[in-house]
C-alpha cells in the first residue's frame, strides 16, 4: 500500500529532530457551496534539524516514531508549491 504524502509549511522547529508542518486543504462547504480553507498541523521527524520556519516541505507517512510523530520530512520544495 502506498504511503500518504502531504505538502505544507514549517511553522515551528523548536523541538530537537522535530518540525511542525501546517498543511492547508480546500473543501467545499456542504450548504453554501463555497470553498473553505482548512488547515491541520502535523509533527514530522527531521533527523538532521535541516528545515527552518517558512520552508515548504513534503512529508511522508511512516511508522509511529513517538506518541505524536507519525510523519517524516521527505524533501524541501524549492519553487513555490503553495503554502501560507
C-alpha positions, -999 to 999 in steps of 0.1 A, spaced: 0 0 0 15 34 -9 23 59 18 4 91 20 23 123 12 13 158 22 28 193 14 29 221 39 49 249 55 72 245 86 57 267 113 79 255 142 114 240 146 119 244 183 119 207 192 150 186 186 147 164 154 110 175 150 93 202 129 57 212 130 42 214 95 9 232 87 -10 216 58 -38 235 41 -67 218 24 -96 233 4 -130 217 8 -164 227 -5 -189 237 22 -219 213 20 -246 240 24 -230 272 10 -212 255 -19 -182 278 -13 -146 266 -10 -132 269 25 -96 266 36 -90 241 64 -56 235 80 -40 210 103 -6 207 119 15 176 118 46 168 138 72 154 114 106 138 121 136 158 109 167 138 117 193 164 108 174 196 120 178 208 84 144 226 80 136 260 93 105 281 97 89 291 64 103 261 44 78 244 21 83 207 26 68 173 16 61 149 44 55 111 41 35 88 64 57 64 84 57 41 114 50 57 147 82 74 159 68 88 191 33 94 206 27 124 183 51 118 154 39 96 126 53 115 96 88 120 82 100 151 63 109 138 28 122 169 9 121 206 6 100 221 -22 122 247 -39 99 268 -61 66 278 -47 42 250 -45 15 268 -24 15 271 14 8 301 35 
